Amino acid sequence: MRLVALRRCKEGTELAKSIYDSNGIVLLAEGYKLTDQVMSRLLHHGIFAVYVKDKYSDGLIEDTGISHELRQKSLVEIKASFTSLKSNNILTGRISPIILNSFQNICDDVLSELISNKKALSLMTNVQVFDNYLYNHSFNVMVYSLQLAINSGVRPKDLHELGIAGLLHDVGKMVIPLEILNKPEKLTEKEFQLIKTHTSEGYEYLKKQHKLPLLAAHCAFQHHEKIDGTGYPRGLEGKDIHFPAKIMAVADVFDAVTSIRSYRTAMLPHKGFEILYAGSGTHFETELVQNFKKSVIMYPVGITVTLNTGETGFVVKNNDSFPERPIIRVIEKDGIALQDSEVHDIDMLTNLTADIVHSDVIM
Protein backbone atom coordinates (compact mmCIF):
# COMPACT_ATOMS: atom_id res chain seq x y z
CA MET A 1 0.00 0.00 0.00
CA ARG A 2 1.23 3.48 -0.83
CA LEU A 3 -0.10 7.03 -0.85
CA VAL A 4 -0.14 8.63 -4.28
CA ALA A 5 -1.54 11.77 -5.93
CA LEU A 6 -4.82 11.17 -7.73
CA ARG A 7 -3.32 12.66 -10.89
CA ARG A 8 -0.86 9.75 -11.03
CA CYS A 9 -3.61 7.12 -10.90
CA LYS A 10 -4.86 5.31 -13.99
CA GLU A 11 -8.14 3.56 -14.76
CA GLY A 12 -8.27 0.34 -12.79
CA THR A 13 -6.09 1.51 -9.89
CA GLU A 14 -7.33 -0.31 -6.77
CA LEU A 15 -7.96 1.56 -3.53
CA ALA A 16 -6.14 0.26 -0.45
CA LYS A 17 -8.27 2.37 1.92
CA SER A 18 -11.81 3.68 1.81
CA ILE A 19 -12.34 7.34 0.90
CA TYR A 20 -14.58 9.60 2.99
CA ASP A 21 -16.03 13.05 2.42
CA SER A 22 -15.69 15.88 4.95
CA ASN A 23 -18.81 14.68 6.76
CA GLY A 24 -17.42 11.18 7.32
CA ILE A 25 -19.55 9.53 4.61
CA VAL A 26 -17.86 6.74 2.64
CA LEU A 27 -17.50 7.83 -0.98
CA LEU A 28 -15.60 4.77 -2.20
CA ALA A 29 -14.82 1.56 -0.33
CA GLU A 30 -11.48 -0.21 -0.06
CA GLY A 31 -10.94 -2.43 -3.12
CA TYR A 32 -12.80 -0.12 -5.52
CA LYS A 33 -11.12 0.24 -8.93
CA LEU A 34 -10.96 3.83 -10.08
CA THR A 35 -12.32 5.18 -13.36
CA ASP A 36 -11.54 8.51 -15.04
CA GLN A 37 -15.06 9.77 -14.28
CA VAL A 38 -14.81 8.83 -10.60
CA MET A 39 -11.35 10.41 -10.28
CA SER A 40 -12.74 13.65 -11.68
CA ARG A 41 -15.52 13.57 -9.07
CA LEU A 42 -13.02 12.93 -6.28
CA LEU A 43 -11.04 16.00 -7.29
CA HIS A 44 -14.29 17.96 -7.18
CA HIS A 45 -14.68 16.80 -3.56
CA GLY A 46 -11.20 18.16 -2.78
CA ILE A 47 -9.54 14.74 -2.57
CA PHE A 48 -6.16 14.85 -4.26
CA ALA A 49 -4.37 11.73 -2.95
CA VAL A 50 -5.42 8.15 -2.29
CA TYR A 51 -3.99 4.96 -0.81
CA VAL A 52 -3.53 2.39 -3.58
CA LYS A 53 -2.50 -1.24 -3.95
CA ASP A 54 0.19 -2.19 -6.44
CA LYS A 55 2.87 -4.82 -6.94
CA TYR A 56 5.72 -2.51 -5.92
CA SER A 57 4.29 -1.77 -2.48
CA ASP A 58 2.67 -5.15 -1.82
CA GLY A 59 3.30 -6.15 1.78
CA LEU A 60 4.55 -2.69 2.73
CA ILE A 61 3.47 -1.87 6.28
CA GLU A 62 2.29 1.71 6.79
CA ASP A 63 3.96 3.68 9.58
CA THR A 64 1.85 3.67 12.70
CA GLY A 65 0.36 6.88 13.98
CA ILE A 66 -3.13 8.24 14.36
CA SER A 67 -5.45 5.93 12.45
CA HIS A 68 -7.19 7.30 9.38
CA GLU A 69 -10.54 6.36 10.94
CA LEU A 70 -9.88 8.33 14.14
CA ARG A 71 -8.62 11.34 12.21
CA GLN A 72 -11.70 11.36 9.97
CA LYS A 73 -14.10 10.91 12.90
CA SER A 74 -12.35 13.65 14.89
CA LEU A 75 -12.39 16.16 12.03
CA VAL A 76 -16.11 15.67 11.49
CA GLU A 77 -16.75 16.29 15.20
CA ILE A 78 -14.40 19.29 15.32
CA LYS A 79 -16.13 20.84 12.32
CA ALA A 80 -19.58 20.37 13.89
CA SER A 81 -18.44 21.66 17.30
CA PHE A 82 -16.62 24.73 15.97
CA THR A 83 -19.56 25.58 13.71
CA SER A 84 -21.87 25.39 16.73
CA LEU A 85 -19.53 27.57 18.81
CA LYS A 86 -19.45 30.23 16.12
CA SER A 87 -23.22 30.25 15.66
CA ASN A 88 -23.71 30.62 19.42
CA ASN A 89 -21.65 33.84 19.55
CA ILE A 90 -18.05 32.91 20.20
CA LEU A 91 -17.40 36.16 22.08
CA THR A 92 -20.00 35.79 24.80
CA GLY A 93 -21.34 32.23 24.72
CA ARG A 94 -20.50 29.20 26.82
CA ILE A 95 -19.32 25.86 25.51
CA SER A 96 -22.22 23.45 25.89
CA PRO A 97 -21.73 20.18 27.81
CA ILE A 98 -22.30 18.27 24.55
CA ILE A 99 -19.49 20.11 22.74
CA LEU A 100 -17.19 19.89 25.75
CA ASN A 101 -17.83 16.15 25.94
CA SER A 102 -17.02 15.85 22.23
CA PHE A 103 -13.68 17.64 22.71
CA GLN A 104 -12.83 15.45 25.69
CA ASN A 105 -13.66 12.26 23.79
CA ILE A 106 -11.51 13.31 20.84
CA CYS A 107 -8.60 14.01 23.17
CA ASP A 108 -9.06 10.72 25.04
CA ASP A 109 -9.16 8.70 21.80
CA VAL A 110 -6.05 10.39 20.42
CA LEU A 111 -4.17 9.96 23.69
CA SER A 112 -5.09 6.28 23.78
CA GLU A 113 -3.64 5.69 20.31
CA LEU A 114 -0.48 7.71 21.00
CA ILE A 115 0.24 5.99 24.31
CA SER A 116 -0.35 2.50 22.89
CA ASN A 117 1.97 3.29 19.96
CA LYS A 118 5.53 3.47 21.27
CA LYS A 119 7.00 4.51 17.92
CA ALA A 120 7.38 7.99 16.47
CA LEU A 121 4.25 9.63 15.09
CA SER A 122 3.76 9.74 11.33
CA LEU A 123 3.58 13.18 9.78
CA MET A 124 -0.05 14.32 9.77
CA THR A 125 -0.54 13.64 6.07
CA ASN A 126 -3.89 14.74 4.75
CA VAL A 127 -5.37 13.27 1.58
CA GLN A 128 -8.20 15.80 1.47
CA VAL A 129 -8.45 19.56 1.26
CA PHE A 130 -10.79 19.97 4.23
CA ASP A 131 -13.22 22.86 3.92
CA ASN A 132 -11.59 24.92 6.65
CA TYR A 133 -7.89 25.01 7.55
CA LEU A 134 -8.78 25.70 11.19
CA TYR A 135 -10.24 22.20 11.71
CA ASN A 136 -7.21 20.36 10.39
CA HIS A 137 -4.77 22.68 12.13
CA SER A 138 -6.51 22.38 15.50
CA PHE A 139 -6.45 18.59 15.30
CA ASN A 140 -2.84 18.43 14.11
CA VAL A 141 -1.55 20.81 16.78
CA MET A 142 -3.30 18.75 19.45
CA VAL A 143 -1.71 15.53 18.15
CA TYR A 144 1.78 16.98 17.66
CA SER A 145 1.65 18.67 21.07
CA LEU A 146 0.61 15.47 22.82
CA GLN A 147 3.32 13.41 21.13
CA LEU A 148 5.96 16.03 21.97
CA ALA A 149 4.69 16.24 25.56
CA ILE A 150 4.87 12.45 25.96
CA ASN A 151 8.45 12.43 24.66
CA SER A 152 9.36 15.39 26.88
CA GLY A 153 8.31 13.66 30.08
CA VAL A 154 5.06 15.49 30.78
CA ARG A 155 3.15 13.60 33.47
CA PRO A 156 0.34 11.37 32.17
CA LYS A 157 -2.23 13.14 34.37
CA ASP A 158 -1.41 16.46 32.66
CA LEU A 159 -1.66 15.19 29.08
CA HIS A 160 -5.44 15.41 28.80
CA GLU A 161 -5.49 19.11 29.74
CA LEU A 162 -2.69 19.80 27.27
CA GLY A 163 -4.61 17.99 24.52
CA ILE A 164 -7.74 20.07 25.12
CA ALA A 165 -5.57 23.20 25.08
CA GLY A 166 -4.05 22.17 21.75
CA LEU A 167 -7.44 21.56 20.22
CA LEU A 168 -8.65 25.03 21.27
CA HIS A 169 -5.42 27.04 20.91
CA ASP A 170 -6.69 28.95 17.84
CA VAL A 171 -10.34 29.32 18.88
CA GLY A 172 -9.87 33.11 18.87
CA LYS A 173 -9.52 33.01 15.08
CA MET A 174 -13.23 32.32 14.84
CA VAL A 175 -13.91 36.03 15.40
CA ILE A 176 -11.54 37.05 12.58
CA PRO A 177 -13.27 37.51 9.19
CA LEU A 178 -12.56 34.59 6.82
CA GLU A 179 -11.68 36.99 4.01
CA ILE A 180 -8.71 38.11 6.12
CA LEU A 181 -7.72 34.66 7.42
CA ASN A 182 -7.81 33.22 3.88
CA LYS A 183 -6.53 36.26 2.02
CA PRO A 184 -4.13 35.09 -0.74
CA GLU A 185 -2.28 38.41 -0.92
CA LYS A 186 0.05 39.88 1.66
CA LEU A 187 -1.81 41.25 4.66
CA THR A 188 -1.85 44.96 5.36
CA GLU A 189 -0.38 46.04 8.70
CA LYS A 190 -3.91 46.67 9.99
CA GLU A 191 -5.04 43.18 8.94
CA PHE A 192 -1.98 41.56 10.53
CA GLN A 193 -2.62 43.38 13.80
CA LEU A 194 -6.23 42.15 13.69
CA ILE A 195 -5.13 38.52 13.21
CA LYS A 196 -2.76 38.84 16.16
CA THR A 197 -5.75 39.59 18.39
CA HIS A 198 -6.82 35.94 18.11
CA THR A 199 -4.55 35.16 21.07
CA SER A 200 -6.27 37.59 23.44
CA GLU A 201 -9.73 36.82 22.01
CA GLY A 202 -9.14 33.11 22.62
CA TYR A 203 -7.87 33.77 26.14
CA GLU A 204 -10.85 35.93 27.10
CA TYR A 205 -13.29 33.37 25.75
CA LEU A 206 -11.67 30.27 27.25
CA LYS A 207 -11.06 31.69 30.72
CA LYS A 208 -14.85 32.11 31.06
CA GLN A 209 -15.39 28.40 30.42
CA HIS A 210 -15.36 27.14 34.00
CA LYS A 211 -15.50 23.48 32.98
CA LEU A 212 -12.33 23.82 30.91
CA PRO A 213 -8.83 23.76 32.41
CA LEU A 214 -7.40 27.28 32.72
CA LEU A 215 -4.38 25.93 30.85
CA ALA A 216 -6.42 26.11 27.63
CA ALA A 217 -6.79 29.88 28.04
CA HIS A 218 -3.08 30.35 28.82
CA CYS A 219 -2.01 28.33 25.76
CA ALA A 220 -4.37 30.26 23.49
CA PHE A 221 -2.79 33.46 24.87
CA GLN A 222 0.87 32.40 24.77
CA HIS A 223 1.40 30.07 21.79
CA HIS A 224 2.89 32.92 19.71
CA GLU A 225 5.30 34.05 22.43
CA LYS A 226 9.03 33.42 21.81
CA ILE A 227 11.58 32.65 24.48
CA ASP A 228 13.73 35.65 23.49
CA GLY A 229 10.81 38.02 24.13
CA THR A 230 10.08 38.91 20.48
CA GLY A 231 6.71 37.15 20.27
CA TYR A 232 3.19 38.41 20.88
CA PRO A 233 0.88 39.48 22.46
CA ARG A 234 2.98 40.39 25.54
CA GLY A 235 6.58 39.82 24.46
CA LEU A 236 7.16 37.32 27.27
CA GLU A 237 10.55 35.71 27.76
CA GLY A 238 11.12 32.00 28.28
CA LYS A 239 10.88 31.91 32.06
CA ASP A 240 7.46 33.58 31.95
CA ILE A 241 5.91 31.31 29.30
CA HIS A 242 3.96 28.25 30.40
CA PHE A 243 5.77 25.05 29.41
CA PRO A 244 2.70 23.63 27.57
CA ALA A 245 2.53 26.87 25.54
CA LYS A 246 6.19 26.35 24.56
CA ILE A 247 5.27 22.86 23.37
CA MET A 248 2.33 24.25 21.42
CA ALA A 249 4.51 26.91 19.79
CA VAL A 250 6.67 24.20 18.20
CA ALA A 251 3.66 22.16 17.06
CA ASP A 252 1.82 25.23 15.77
CA VAL A 253 4.67 26.52 13.61
CA PHE A 254 5.56 23.11 12.18
CA ASP A 255 1.99 22.32 11.17
CA ALA A 256 1.41 25.82 9.79
CA VAL A 257 4.43 25.77 7.47
CA THR A 258 3.86 22.16 6.29
CA SER A 259 0.17 22.76 5.46
CA ILE A 260 -1.36 24.22 2.32
CA ARG A 261 -2.50 27.80 2.85
CA SER A 262 -4.47 30.18 0.68
CA TYR A 263 -1.39 32.37 0.23
CA ARG A 264 1.35 29.74 -0.28
CA THR A 265 2.12 26.11 -0.92
CA ALA A 266 3.16 23.80 1.90
CA MET A 267 6.81 23.32 2.84
CA LEU A 268 8.30 19.85 2.71
CA PRO A 269 8.71 18.35 6.20
CA HIS A 270 12.50 18.66 6.29
CA LYS A 271 12.16 22.32 5.33
CA GLY A 272 9.64 22.76 8.14
CA PHE A 273 12.19 21.34 10.55
CA GLU A 274 14.76 23.81 9.25
CA ILE A 275 12.42 26.59 10.40
CA LEU A 276 12.36 25.04 13.87
CA TYR A 277 16.16 24.59 13.92
CA ALA A 278 16.64 28.23 12.89
CA GLY A 279 14.49 29.36 15.83
CA SER A 280 16.00 26.93 18.32
CA GLY A 281 17.24 28.81 21.39
CA THR A 282 15.60 32.08 20.35
CA HIS A 283 11.99 31.33 19.41
CA PHE A 284 11.75 27.78 20.76
CA GLU A 285 13.32 25.77 23.57
CA THR A 286 16.21 23.81 22.03
CA GLU A 287 15.33 20.61 23.88
CA LEU A 288 11.76 20.74 22.59
CA VAL A 289 12.93 21.09 18.99
CA GLN A 290 15.26 18.12 19.45
CA ASN A 291 12.49 16.06 21.04
CA PHE A 292 10.07 16.99 18.27
CA LYS A 293 12.47 15.66 15.65
CA LYS A 294 12.44 12.33 17.50
CA SER A 295 8.66 12.45 17.82
CA VAL A 296 7.65 12.73 14.16
CA ILE A 297 8.40 10.60 11.12
CA MET A 298 8.94 13.22 8.42
CA TYR A 299 8.37 10.92 5.45
CA PRO A 300 6.07 8.02 6.43
CA VAL A 301 6.41 4.63 4.75
CA GLY A 302 4.29 4.56 1.59
CA ILE A 303 4.35 8.28 0.86
CA THR A 304 5.17 9.15 -2.78
CA VAL A 305 8.04 11.60 -3.37
CA THR A 306 10.01 13.06 -6.26
CA LEU A 307 13.78 13.51 -6.11
CA ASN A 308 16.01 16.20 -7.62
CA THR A 309 17.16 13.55 -10.12
CA GLY A 310 13.71 13.47 -11.75
CA GLU A 311 13.02 10.08 -10.21
CA THR A 312 9.72 9.36 -8.45
CA GLY A 313 9.12 6.63 -5.92
CA PHE A 314 7.83 5.97 -2.44
CA VAL A 315 9.33 5.58 1.01
CA VAL A 316 9.96 1.95 1.98
CA LYS A 317 11.97 2.51 5.16
CA ASN A 318 13.12 5.34 7.41
CA ASN A 319 16.61 5.99 8.71
CA ASP A 320 15.99 6.65 12.40
CA SER A 321 19.03 8.88 12.94
CA PHE A 322 18.35 10.96 9.81
CA PRO A 323 14.57 10.95 9.23
CA GLU A 324 14.90 13.49 6.43
CA ARG A 325 16.83 10.90 4.37
CA PRO A 326 14.69 7.76 3.98
CA ILE A 327 15.04 4.82 1.60
CA ILE A 328 13.06 5.37 -1.62
CA ARG A 329 11.84 2.73 -4.08
CA VAL A 330 12.11 4.39 -7.50
CA ILE A 331 9.38 3.44 -10.01
CA GLU A 332 9.44 6.40 -12.43
CA LYS A 333 12.03 8.55 -14.16
CA ASP A 334 11.03 11.90 -15.70
CA GLY A 335 7.37 10.88 -15.59
CA ILE A 336 7.89 7.55 -17.38
CA ALA A 337 7.24 4.29 -15.55
CA LEU A 338 10.28 2.04 -15.17
CA GLN A 339 10.33 -1.57 -16.29
CA ASP A 340 10.16 -4.08 -13.44
CA SER A 341 13.85 -4.86 -13.89
CA GLU A 342 14.70 -1.15 -13.57
CA VAL A 343 12.85 -0.54 -10.29
CA HIS A 344 15.42 0.05 -7.55
CA ASP A 345 15.87 1.44 -4.05
CA ILE A 346 17.86 4.57 -3.20
CA ASP A 347 19.17 4.96 0.34
CA MET A 348 19.38 8.71 0.77
CA LEU A 349 21.70 8.23 3.73
CA THR A 350 24.42 6.89 1.45
CA ASN A 351 23.39 8.73 -1.74
CA LEU A 352 24.01 12.24 -0.47
CA THR A 353 23.31 13.95 -3.81
CA ALA A 354 19.66 12.84 -3.76
CA ASP A 355 17.14 15.27 -2.26
CA ILE A 356 13.36 15.21 -1.97
CA VAL A 357 11.85 18.11 -3.90
CA HIS A 358 8.16 17.17 -3.90
CA SER A 359 5.68 14.99 -2.05
CA ASP A 360 2.25 13.97 -3.29
CA VAL A 361 0.49 14.90 -0.05
CA ILE A 362 2.45 18.09 0.65
CA MET A 363 1.64 20.48 -2.18
N, C-alpha and C positions, 0 to 999 in steps of 0.2 A: 504494500500500500504506500502511495506517495501523494503529496499535495501538489497540485499543478494548476496553472492558470487555465481558465475555461477556454481562452483563445488557442491554447495548444491542443485541445481535445479534438478528436475526430469522431465521425459517426461510428457508433458501436462501442465507444469507450464505456467501460463498466464502472459504475460507482462503487467505491469501497465503504462509503458511509452515506447514510440518509441525509437529504438536504431539507432544511427548514426555512420558513419565512420568518420575518421579524416578530410574528405573533406566536411562534412555536409550532406552527402547523407544518406537517410533513408535506413537502412539495414532490419529492421523489425519494423512493425507498432504496436502501442498499441493494445492489445487484442490478439496478435499472441500467439499460444501455442507451446512451445519449443519442439524440438525433439533432440535426442542424436547427430544426424548428424549436425544439425544446431548449437547446443552448441559447438561442436568441431570447427566449422567454426568461431564462434564468438571469441573463444580463439585465433584462428589464427590471427584474426584482432586486438588482443590486448585488447579485452573487457573481463574483469574478474568479473564484478558485474552488476546486472540488478535490476530494480524495478519490483516487482511482486505483483500480487493480491493473497490473500489467506484469509481464514475465520478468522484467528487470528488477522489480521491487517485491516479487513474490517471497513471502516469508519474512519480510522486513518488519521489525517490531517498532511501532511508533514510540517516541519518547513519552514517558509518563508525565502527567501534569494534571491540570484541571480537565476533567472529562468534557467532551464536546456537549454531552447531554446536560451536565450541570451548568456549563456556561450559557447554553441556549435558554434553559429554564430561568436562570438568574436574570438574564438580560430582559426577558419578557416581563418578569416581576418588577425589575428596576424601572423599566419604561412605564408600566402601569402606575407604580407608586409615585414616581416623579411627576407624571402627568396629573395625578390626583393632588399632589402637594401644590403644584402651580395653580390649578383651578380653584383651590381653597385659600388663595391669597398667601403666598409664601412669606410675605412680610409680617403678617399678624397672626396667621393661623397656627394651630397646634397639629402635630403629627398624630394621626388617629392610631388607636391600639392595633387596628388591622394592618396598617402600613408599617408600624414599628415591629410588629410580629413578623412581617414579611422580611424586613431588613435583618432581623435577628436570625431567621431561618436560613437566609442566604449566607450570612457570615458563618453560622454553625456548619452548614454543609461544606463550604469551602475549607474551613479549618479542618474538618474531618478528613477531607481528601489530602490536604497538604501534610497533616501529621502522619497519616498512614503511608504516605509516599516519602521515603527517606532520601530520594535522589533530588537532584536539582530540578527546578521548575522549568518546563518548556516555555519559550517565548510565547506571549499571548497572541499567537497568530489568529487572524480573523478572516474567514473566507467570505464575509458579507459586509457590504457597506451598510451598516446599521443606520436607521433614519435620524439619529442624533448622536453626535460625537460624545456628548456628555454621558450617555448611558454606558457605552463601551469604556470610556476613560475612568468613570467611577468604579466600575467592576475591576478593571485592570489594576488601578492604583491600590484597591483593597487587597487584591491577590498578591501583587508584588510586595506591598508593605508587610503583609503577614509572613510571606516567605523570608523576607529580609529580617523581620523581627525574630522569627524562629531561629535563624542562623546567627543572630546576634545575641542570643541568650535571654531574650525577653521571657519573663515568667509565663507559664501556660495560663494562669488565671487572668493575666492582663491582655492576652491575645484577642479575646472577644471584643473588648472595648476598642482596641486598636483597629480591628476589622471594621466595626461600625463607623469609626472616625474616618477610615479610608473611603468607605462607601459614600460618606456625606461631605467629604472635604471640599467639594466644589459646589455645594448646594446654593451658595450665594450667587452663582452665575445664572440662576433661574430668574433673577430680577433684571438681568442685562438683556437688552433687545437682541433677538437672534440676528438681525441684520448687521449688528456690530460684532457679535461673537463669530459669525460666519463670513465676515467681510473678506473678499479675496485680495483686496488692495491693502497697502500699508495703512495702518490706523493713524488718524490724526492724534496729536498730543491730548486733545480733549477726550477722544474715544479711548485712548490707552488709560488715561486716568480713571475713566468710568469703569473699565474692566477691572482695574486694580481694586475697586471697591468691593469686589465679590468676597474678599477675605473678611472685611468687617461686616458685610451684610450676612454672610454665613454665620459668623460668630454671634451676632445679635439674635439671629433666628434660633440657632441651636441652643444657646444658653437658656432660652425660655422653655425648652423641652425638658421638663423635670424628670421624665422617664428615660432620658438619654444620659449617658455618662458625660460629665462636663468636658472630658478629654476631647470629645467630638468637636465642641466649640473651639477649644484651644488649637486643635489641628487645622480647622478651617481658617483660623486667624493667622497661624504662623507658618503654613507650608510654603510660603514664598519668602520667608526670612532666610538670610545667609549668615554663616557663622562669622564672617568678617564684618558684619554690620551693614552691608550694602543692599540688603533685601527690603521688602515692604510687607506690611504697612508701617511698622514701627522702627525699622532699622536695628533690630535686636542683634546682639552678638551671641556667640555659641553658648556661653554659660547661662544665658537667659531664655534660650529656646527649649521647649519641652523635647525630650528625647524622641517620643513618637512622631513629633512634627518634623524632626530631622530625618527620620526614616521615610516619612511621607514625601519630603522634598526630593529625595533620590528617586523614589518610585514615580512621582509626578513628572519630573523632568524626563526621565527615560521613556515613559509611555508617551508623553507629548511629542517628543522628537521622532519616535519610531512609529507614529500613527499618521495616517493621511489627514491633512487639514485642508480647509477650503482655500488657503493661501499658499500652500506648498505641498510637495510630495513628501513621503515619509523617508526618514534616514534609514539606512541599513543598520542592523543591531550593533555591529562593531563600531560604526560611526557614532551611534548613540552613546556607547560606552566611552568613546573619546571625549564627548562632551562632559561626562561625569569625571573622567580622569583630569580634564583641564580645570575643573572646579574643585578638585579634591584639596582639602586644606584651606580653601577660601570660601567657597559656597557650601561645600558638603564636608561632613566628617570623613576623614581619610579611611578610617576603619570600616565605615558603612559602605563606602564605594567598593572597597576590597571584598567585603562580605557579599555585596550584591552581585559582583562578578561570579562568585562561587554559587550563588543562589539561582542563577538563570542560565539555561541552555540557549545560547544566542541563535544557533541554527539547528532546530530540532531534526531528528532523523525523519526522512521522507520529504522534507521541504525542497522544492525545486529552485535552483540557483543558476545564474550565468556568470562565467568567469571572464576575466580580461582577455583571455585567449580566444574568445568567441565560442567556447565550448559551454554546453548546457547539460546539467545533470541534476542529481539529487543527493542529499546527505545520507550516507549509509552508516557513519559512525562519527562520534565526537572525540576530539583529543581533550581530555579533561584539563590538562595544564594550560592549553591554549585554545579555548572554546571558539575563538574567532577563526580558527584554521582547522575545519573538519575534513573528513575524507569524503570525496565526491565521486559518485559513479557517473561517468560521462556517457551520454546517449545521443547527443547532437553536436554538430560542429557547424557554425555559421548558419543555423536554422535548418540544416539537413540531417535527417536521422542517420545514425551510424548503422552499419551492418552488425549483426550479432558478434562477429569475430573482432570487430573494432571497438566494442564497448569495453571501457577500462576504468579503473579507479585511480584517482589522484589524491595523494595524501598531501594536503596543503602544509603540513608541518615539515615535510622534507622538500616539497616543491615550493620554494620561497618566492618564486616569480608569479605564482598564481594568486589572484585576488578575486574575491566576490564583488561583482559590480551591480548585480540585480537579483532580486528574489521575487518569486511569483505572488507572494502574499504580503509584500512590503513594497508598495508602489507609490 
